[in-house]
Amino acid sequence: MKKLVVWLFSFSVPLFWAGLALAEETAAPGTAKSGIGLGLALASGLGIGIAAFGGALGQGKASAAALEGIARNPEASGKILTPMIIALALIESLVIYALVIAFLLQGKI
């Protein structure tokens, strides 16, 4: 139950701030958009923070599993190392995509 609450909270907070930013952007023309900068700044900051945290957890689990497999069967290190490097690169690319989106959001402030 505790994991479910943490999971829901960790995904609802960035969605709330992103929704706030989008709602402010669709305001009527001619009205002041005072909260848009705050919403975008928080959305980009929280987004890259969550992406980096998730990427670090994924890379840690992938590396731990690969090293455990190599420790159990040292002869299979060549077969384990290449897929692990590819998996780490793919995980890191998702974090880089989040960084690019954060930069794009910062450009709208």
N, C-alpha and C positions, 0 to 999 in steps of 0.2 A: 504494500500500500504506500509505503514511504517513497519508493522509487517512482511510482505513478505520480505522486504529488510533485516530486522534484522534476520529473519529465514534463508534466503539464505546465508547471511554472516556468521552466526554462524555455519553452516554446511559446507560451502566451505573452510574455513580456516583450520580446522583439516584435511579435505580430501586433501588439497593441501600439507600439511606437511607430511601426510602419503604417498602420492604419491611420494614426493621427497625422502623419506626414501626408498621406494620400488624401485624407479628408480636407486638410488645409489647402492642398493644391487645387482642389475642385471648388474652392470658394468662388463667390460671384466676382466678376471683374470689377475693379475699382475699390474693393475692400482691402483692408490691411491684412497681410499674411504674417502676423507676428510670430506664430508658433511653428511655422514651417522650418525655420532654421534650427530650432531646438529639436524638433522631431527628426529631421534628417541627420543631425549630428549624433543624436542618441541611437538612431537606427543603424547608422554606419558603424559606430563604435561598438555597439552590442553585437552586430552581425559579424564583424571581424573577430571579436573576442570569442564568440561561440564557435566560429569556424576554426580558429586556431586551437581551441580547447578540444574540439571533436577530432581534428586532424592529429593532434598529439596523442590522444587516446588510441586512435586507430593505428598509428604508426608504432606505438608502444606494444599494443597487442600483437600486431603482425611480426614485429621483431622478436618478441618473446616466444611466440609460437615457432618461428623459424629457428631460433637458437636452441630451443628445446628439441626440435626435430634433429638438428645437427648433432646435439649432445648425445641423443639416443642412438643415432646411426651416423657416425662420422663419414662413412663412405658415400652418403647421399648429399653431401654438402654442395656439390656442383649442381645437382638437380633442384635443390632448395633455394640456393642463393639467387639465381636469375629471376625466378618468379617473385621472390621477396623484393628485389630491387624494383621490378616493374610495379608491384603493388604499392610500394612506398612512393614511387613517382606519381602514380595515379591519385593517391591520397593527398599528396602535396599539391597536385594540380587543382584539386577542389578548393583548397585553402587559398591558392593564388587567385582563383575565380572570385572568391568572396572578397579578397583584397581589391580586385579590380572594380567590383560593384561598390565597395565602400568608397573608393576614389571617385567613382562616377556620382555617388550621392553627395560627396563633399563638394563636388563641382557645382551642384545645384544650390548650395547655401548662399 
